[in-house]
Each structure stands twice: as C-alpha cells, then as structure tokens.
Amino acid sequence: MSRHQSVPALSEISSTSFSNIRLIATDMDGTLTRRGKFTPALLQALEDLAADDIKVLIVTGRSAGWVSGLSSLMPVAGAMAENGGLYFPPGNHKPVVLTPIPDLVKHRQQLATTFENLQTKFPQIQESADNRFRITDWTFDVAGLLQDELQTLDNLCQQMGWGFTYSNVQCHIKPQGQDKAVGLLQVLREYLPQYSSEEIVTVGDSPNDESLFDRRYFPVSVGVANVLEYVNQLKYQPAYITNAAEGEGFCELSSYILKSLHISS
C-alpha cells in the first residue's frame, strides 16, 4: 500500500516538529487497537506519555455505555463518545452531553424509525451490539457494505433530517452537525482551555475522523497508515501519516512526540 503522495510521512519531518505537543486527541478503533485489541505496547505508550505529562483524550464513535467503563480504566485524561455526542471527564464524573436532546425517549424512537426505513432498502443491515447503550446516535455494522451503498445510506439519512458517518466498525445515524471536531472544540473550550491548537495533535484512521483533520481547527493531525484505505473519500487529509498501521502507528507517533520533547528540553 503506497503512501498518498500529498501527505508527508511522519518519519520525513524534523525530530523537533512535535516538541510543543501536550495533548493527543485520538480515535480508538483502528487507531489505538491492533486487530480489534489493545496491545501491551499501546498500554506502555500511554504510560510513557503520561509520565511526561502528555495527556491523551480518546475521541471515539463507540457508545456512551462502552466508553464510560473504558475511560475509567485506561491511563487517559478523559474520553468523548458517539462521535462528539458526549464527554466523560477524568475521574468517574458524570458524562457531559454535548448534543442537546430535550426528550431522550422521543429521540431514540425517531432514530429507531429512521433505521427501520433504511432496512426497507437495505434489509441486510444489522443493529450493532452496543446500540442499546447509546444516547445520541444509532449504529449498525459496516461489514459487507460497499462504498456506493454507504453513499446511498448517507443520502437517505440526510433526506430524513439526520447526519451519517461510518468507521471501520460501524455506521452511525446521528444528529446533523454532530461530529468529532465540533465536540472536541467544545470540550477544549469549556474543559481544557489551557491547550492552544499548536499543542494538540489529532489522530485517526476512518471517515468519521475526517473532521479531526480539518486544519482550520487542528493544524497538527496524524493518520495512522490504514487511513490510506479511505484517503480518496476524505475531504480533509491528515497533515502527516505514520508508516505503521493501527495501534503500531499510534505507538510510532507516541515515540516521535516523546523524542521531540526530550530533544528540545
């Protein structure tokens, strides 16, 4: 798999280019995981970053219920769930709903109806196992869907007044305007105002991470190598790409940041 010509590899830039980074806002599935699992190397990388006071904020499409438990167990400085729908501050605090939902019961009913409408045209789609633990969005498995089918699903959701995105794991029916960048910018503004945009690197691998690559808001962004599978579908490209894929790519970035920090100090 060749690297996209317009995006430089992380290894091609100066060793001190990331010396200002103090916060890593990263996707999880396909970015922190390797074949769907956390590795010892990944957990060590998170510990090494924490030791040098580099904070890691998980920004995932996974459900509120799933992220609630995970974020309290991992050495991270909080987590966002459901593609910008909720924020879980560090320390087992109550989640902050970033997308206002006046009537949750009605909201879930409307999402269910939208999903049923999609099933009339795509009877093969199946509700994701973690969908029952969600608050702001509705998910079904992406496996087996072709690119033109995903585009059709997107169009259908837009026609029904909903947003749509997908990752390497799931498809998401979501409130329009809800995405990772919108949620992350709100969290940074309200809960982490001490970090400037030059001190933050955003990391991802899938179309639902695309907004994290928007350089108007996040000038420093990195795609792990498997993002190349989607590179022609992304409006916004990461500023850099790792040589390694998935969690190994994140570990590559982690080592690069720590090396930059130690060289400059």
C-alpha positions as CSV (number, residue, x, y, z in Angstrom):
1,M,0.0,0.0,0.0
2,S,1.7,3.2,-1.1
3,R,1.6,6.4,0.8
4,H,-0.6,9.1,-0.6
5,Q,1.7,11.5,-2.4
6,S,0.3,14.7,-1.0
7,V,0.7,13.7,2.7
8,P,4.2,13.5,4.2
9,A,5.2,10.6,6.3
10,L,5.9,11.3,10.0
11,S,9.4,10.0,9.5
12,E,10.1,12.6,6.9
13,I,9.8,15.7,9.1
14,S,12.1,17.3,11.7
15,S,12.6,15.5,15.0
16,T,11.6,18.6,16.9
17,S,8.4,19.2,14.9
18,F,6.2,17.8,17.7
19,S,8.1,19.3,20.6
20,N,5.1,21.6,21.5
21,I,2.5,18.8,21.7
22,R,0.9,18.5,25.1
23,L,-2.4,16.8,24.2
24,I,-3.2,13.9,21.9
25,A,-6.9,13.7,20.9
26,T,-7.2,10.2,19.3
27,D,-9.7,7.9,17.8
28,M,-9.7,4.4,19.2
29,D,-10.8,1.5,16.9
30,G,-8.2,1.0,14.2
31,T,-6.0,3.8,15.7
32,L,-5.3,2.5,19.3
33,T,-6.2,-1.1,18.6
34,R,-4.5,-3.8,16.6
35,R,-6.9,-6.2,15.0
36,G,-9.5,-5.0,17.4
37,K,-7.5,-5.4,20.6
38,F,-5.3,-3.2,22.8
39,T,-1.7,-4.4,22.9
40,P,0.9,-4.3,25.7
41,A,2.9,-1.9,23.5
42,L,-0.1,0.5,23.3
43,L,-0.7,0.5,27.1
44,Q,3.1,1.1,27.6
45,A,2.9,4.0,25.2
46,L,0.1,5.6,27.1
47,E,2.0,5.2,30.4
48,D,5.1,6.7,28.8
49,L,3.1,9.7,27.6
50,A,1.5,10.2,31.0
51,A,4.9,10.1,32.6
52,D,6.0,13.1,30.5
53,D,2.7,14.8,31.2
54,I,1.4,14.4,27.6
55,K,-2.4,14.0,28.0
56,V,-4.4,11.6,25.9
57,L,-8.1,12.2,25.2
58,I,-10.0,9.4,23.4
59,V,-12.4,10.6,20.7
60,T,-14.4,7.6,19.6
61,G,-17.6,6.7,17.9
62,R,-18.2,3.9,20.5
63,S,-21.3,4.1,22.7
64,A,-21.7,6.0,25.9
65,G,-22.1,2.8,27.9
66,W,-19.0,1.3,26.5
67,V,-16.8,4.4,26.9
68,S,-18.0,5.0,30.4
69,G,-16.3,1.9,31.7
70,L,-13.3,2.0,29.4
71,S,-12.2,5.6,30.1
72,S,-12.1,5.0,33.8
73,L,-9.8,2.0,33.4
74,M,-7.3,3.4,31.0
75,P,-4.4,5.9,31.7
76,V,-6.2,8.7,29.7
77,A,-7.3,12.2,30.5
78,G,-11.0,11.6,29.6
79,A,-12.9,10.4,26.6
80,M,-15.5,11.5,24.1
81,A,-18.1,9.0,22.9
82,E,-20.6,8.7,20.0
83,N,-18.6,10.9,17.6
84,G,-18.8,14.1,19.7
85,G,-22.1,13.3,21.4
86,L,-20.8,13.0,25.0
87,Y,-17.7,13.8,27.1
88,F,-16.5,11.7,30.0
89,P,-14.2,13.9,32.2
90,P,-11.4,12.1,34.0
91,G,-12.1,10.6,37.5
92,N,-15.5,8.9,37.1
93,H,-17.5,12.1,36.8
94,K,-20.9,12.2,35.2
95,P,-20.8,12.4,31.4
96,V,-21.5,15.7,29.8
97,V,-24.0,15.6,26.9
98,L,-22.5,17.8,24.1
99,T,-25.5,17.4,21.8
100,P,-28.6,18.8,23.5
101,I,-31.5,16.3,23.4
102,P,-34.7,17.7,25.1
103,D,-36.6,14.4,25.0
104,L,-34.4,11.3,25.1
105,V,-37.2,8.8,24.7
106,K,-38.6,10.6,21.6
107,H,-35.1,10.9,20.2
108,R,-34.4,7.1,20.5
109,Q,-37.8,6.4,18.9
110,Q,-37.0,8.7,16.0
111,L,-33.6,7.0,15.5
112,A,-35.3,3.6,15.5
113,T,-37.8,4.7,12.9
114,T,-35.0,6.0,10.7
115,F,-33.1,2.7,11.0
116,E,-36.3,0.8,10.1
117,N,-36.7,3.0,7.0
118,L,-33.1,2.2,6.0
119,Q,-33.8,-1.5,6.4
120,T,-36.6,-1.4,3.9
121,K,-33.9,-0.6,1.2
122,F,-31.0,-2.5,2.9
123,P,-32.6,-5.5,4.7
124,Q,-29.1,-6.9,5.4
125,I,-28.1,-4.2,7.8
126,Q,-28.0,-5.2,11.5
127,E,-28.1,-3.1,14.6
128,S,-24.8,-3.0,16.4
129,A,-24.4,-5.0,19.6
130,D,-23.6,-1.8,21.6
131,N,-26.5,0.2,20.2
132,R,-28.7,-0.3,23.3
133,F,-26.0,1.5,25.3
134,R,-26.2,4.7,23.2
135,I,-27.7,8.1,23.9
136,T,-27.2,10.4,20.9
137,D,-26.9,8.1,17.9
138,W,-27.9,4.8,16.4
139,T,-25.4,2.3,14.9
140,F,-25.4,-0.7,12.6
141,D,-22.4,-2.8,11.5
142,V,-20.5,-1.6,8.5
143,A,-19.2,-5.0,7.4
144,G,-20.3,-6.0,3.9
145,L,-21.4,-2.6,2.7
146,L,-19.8,-1.2,-0.5
147,Q,-18.8,2.4,-0.9
148,D,-21.7,3.2,-3.2
149,E,-24.1,1.7,-0.7
150,L,-22.6,3.8,2.1
151,Q,-23.1,6.9,0.0
152,T,-26.8,5.9,-0.6
153,L,-27.3,5.4,3.1
154,D,-25.7,8.9,3.7
155,N,-28.1,10.4,1.2
156,L,-31.1,8.7,2.7
157,C,-30.3,9.9,6.2
158,Q,-29.8,13.4,5.0
159,Q,-33.2,13.3,3.3
160,M,-34.8,12.2,6.6
161,G,-33.1,15.0,8.6
162,W,-30.2,13.1,10.1
163,G,-26.5,13.0,9.7
164,F,-24.5,9.9,8.8
165,T,-20.9,8.7,9.1
166,Y,-19.0,5.5,9.3
167,S,-15.8,3.9,10.6
168,N,-14.0,0.6,10.1
169,V,-16.5,-0.8,12.6
170,Q,-19.9,0.8,12.4
171,C,-22.3,3.1,10.6
172,H,-23.8,6.0,12.6
173,I,-27.2,7.7,12.3
174,K,-26.6,10.9,14.2
175,P,-28.0,14.4,14.8
176,Q,-26.9,16.7,11.9
177,G,-23.9,18.8,12.9
178,Q,-22.6,16.3,15.5
179,D,-19.1,15.2,14.7
180,K,-15.8,14.7,16.4
181,A,-14.4,18.2,15.7
182,V,-17.5,20.0,16.9
183,G,-17.5,18.0,20.1
184,L,-13.7,18.3,20.6
185,L,-13.7,22.0,20.1
186,Q,-16.4,22.4,22.7
187,V,-14.5,20.2,25.2
188,L,-11.3,22.2,24.6
189,R,-13.1,25.5,25.1
190,E,-15.0,24.5,28.2
191,Y,-12.9,22.0,30.0
192,L,-9.3,22.1,28.6
193,P,-8.8,25.8,27.7
194,Q,-5.1,25.7,28.7
195,Y,-4.2,23.9,25.4
196,S,-3.6,26.0,22.3
197,S,-4.2,24.5,18.8
198,E,-0.4,24.2,18.4
199,E,-0.2,22.0,21.5
200,I,-2.7,19.5,20.2
201,V,-2.4,16.6,17.7
202,T,-5.5,14.9,16.5
203,V,-5.2,11.2,15.3
204,G,-7.5,8.9,13.3
205,D,-8.0,6.3,10.6
206,S,-11.5,6.4,9.3
207,P,-14.1,8.7,7.6
208,N,-15.7,9.5,10.9
209,D,-12.3,11.1,11.9
210,E,-12.3,13.3,8.9
211,S,-13.3,16.5,10.8
212,L,-10.2,16.0,13.1
213,F,-8.0,16.5,10.0
214,D,-9.5,20.0,9.3
215,R,-6.5,22.3,9.5
216,R,-8.6,25.3,10.2
217,Y,-9.1,24.0,13.7
218,F,-6.4,21.3,14.1
219,P,-3.2,22.3,12.3
220,V,-1.3,19.2,13.5
221,S,-3.1,16.0,12.7
222,V,-1.8,12.4,12.0
223,G,-3.4,9.5,10.2
224,V,-2.2,6.0,11.1
225,A,-1.3,4.2,7.9
226,N,-4.6,2.4,7.5
227,V,-6.3,5.7,6.8
228,L,-4.9,5.3,3.3
229,E,-7.8,2.9,2.6
230,Y,-10.2,5.9,2.8
231,V,-7.9,8.7,1.6
232,N,-9.8,9.3,-1.7
233,Q,-13.1,9.6,0.3
234,L,-11.8,12.2,2.7
235,K,-12.5,15.9,2.2
236,Y,-9.8,16.7,4.8
237,Q,-6.5,15.0,4.8
238,P,-4.2,14.4,7.8
239,A,-1.1,16.6,7.9
240,Y,1.1,13.5,8.4
241,I,0.8,9.7,8.1
242,T,2.6,7.1,10.1
243,N,4.5,4.3,8.4
244,A,2.8,1.7,10.7
245,A,-0.9,0.9,10.8
246,E,-3.4,0.8,13.6
247,G,-2.1,0.8,17.2
248,E,1.5,0.3,16.0
249,G,1.1,3.6,14.1
250,F,-0.1,5.3,17.3
251,C,3.0,3.9,19.1
252,E,5.2,5.3,16.3
253,L,3.6,8.7,16.9
254,S,4.0,8.4,20.7
255,S,7.7,7.7,20.3
256,Y,8.1,10.6,17.9
257,I,6.4,13.0,20.3
258,L,8.5,11.9,23.3
259,K,11.7,12.1,21.2
260,S,10.8,15.6,20.1
261,L,10.1,16.6,23.7
262,H,13.4,15.3,25.0
263,I,15.5,16.8,22.2
264,S,14.0,20.2,22.8
265,S,14.3,20.1,26.6
